[in-house]
């Protein structure tokens, strides 16, 4: 499976967490392997989840299989009826797996 390119929001969260890591690191440790490892660890769950989610969306919405078309329509109709579900999905898209 080739993941789709991570989205803009994921890039913003990457930048935010890197800024936090830099803020919390002593100046002499900036760029050290320990600092970079902490950043990678901090971002791993959100990055993997974001990439899997966007890849799945691309796969579901980029084909013309009739069964998937009906499932997509039913899912989107269901989301229209469940505002809390829309808020949950939107929150995860903006704030990521940790948000």
C-alpha positions as CSV (number, residue, x, y, z in Angstrom):
1,X,0.0,0.0,0.0
2,X,1.4,3.4,-1.0
3,X,0.2,6.1,1.4
4,X,-1.2,9.3,0.0
5,X,0.7,12.5,0.6
6,X,-0.1,13.7,4.2
7,X,-2.4,16.7,4.3
8,X,-1.8,20.3,5.1
9,X,-3.2,19.9,8.7
10,X,-0.7,17.1,9.3
11,X,2.1,19.3,8.2
12,X,0.9,22.1,10.5
13,X,0.8,19.7,13.4
14,X,4.4,18.5,12.5
15,X,5.6,22.1,12.6
16,X,3.8,22.8,15.9
17,X,5.2,19.8,17.7
18,X,8.7,20.6,16.3
19,X,8.4,24.1,17.7
20,X,7.3,22.7,21.1
21,X,10.3,20.3,21.0
22,X,12.7,23.1,20.2
23,X,11.1,25.3,23.0
24,X,11.5,22.5,25.5
25,X,15.1,21.6,24.6
26,X,18.2,23.2,26.1
27,X,20.1,25.3,23.5
28,X,23.2,23.0,23.5
29,X,21.0,20.0,22.7
30,X,19.2,21.5,19.7
31,X,19.6,19.1,16.7
32,X,21.0,16.3,18.9
33,X,19.9,12.8,18.2
34,X,18.0,12.6,21.5
35,X,16.0,15.7,20.6
36,X,15.2,14.4,17.1
37,X,14.3,11.0,18.5
38,X,11.9,12.6,21.0
39,X,10.3,14.6,18.2
40,X,9.9,11.4,16.0
41,X,8.3,9.6,18.9
42,X,6.0,12.4,19.7
43,X,4.7,12.6,16.1
44,X,4.6,8.8,15.2
45,X,1.0,8.0,16.2
46,X,-0.6,11.1,14.6
47,X,1.4,10.9,11.4
48,X,0.7,7.2,10.9
49,X,-3.0,7.6,11.7
50,X,-3.3,10.7,9.4
51,X,-1.6,9.0,6.5
52,X,-3.7,5.8,6.9
53,X,-6.9,7.9,7.1
54,X,-6.2,10.1,4.1
55,X,-5.0,7.1,2.1
56,X,-8.2,5.2,2.9
57,X,-10.3,8.3,1.8
58,X,-8.5,8.5,-1.5
59,X,-9.0,4.8,-2.1
60,X,-12.7,4.9,-1.3
61,X,-13.5,8.0,-3.3
62,X,-11.2,7.5,-6.3
63,X,-13.0,4.5,-7.9
64,X,-16.3,3.8,-9.6
65,X,-17.2,0.4,-8.0
66,X,-21.0,0.4,-7.7
67,X,-20.9,-1.2,-4.2
68,X,-18.5,1.5,-2.9
69,X,-20.7,4.2,-4.5
70,X,-23.7,3.0,-2.5
71,X,-21.7,2.7,0.7
72,X,-20.2,6.2,0.2
73,X,-23.7,7.7,-0.4
74,X,-25.1,5.9,2.7
75,X,-22.2,7.0,4.9
76,X,-22.4,10.6,3.8
77,X,-26.1,10.6,4.3
78,X,-25.6,9.2,7.8
79,X,-23.0,11.9,8.6
80,X,-25.6,14.5,7.6
81,X,-27.9,13.1,10.3
82,X,-25.3,12.8,13.0
83,X,-23.7,16.3,13.8
84,X,-21.6,14.8,16.6
85,X,-20.0,12.4,14.1
86,X,-19.2,15.3,11.8
87,X,-17.6,17.3,14.7
88,X,-15.6,14.2,15.7
89,X,-14.2,13.7,12.1
90,X,-13.5,17.4,11.7
91,X,-11.7,17.6,15.0
92,X,-9.5,14.6,14.1
93,X,-8.7,16.1,10.7
94,X,-7.7,19.4,12.3
95,X,-6.1,18.3,15.6
96,X,-5.1,14.8,14.7
97,X,-5.1,11.6,16.7
98,X,-4.0,13.4,19.8
99,X,-6.6,16.1,19.6
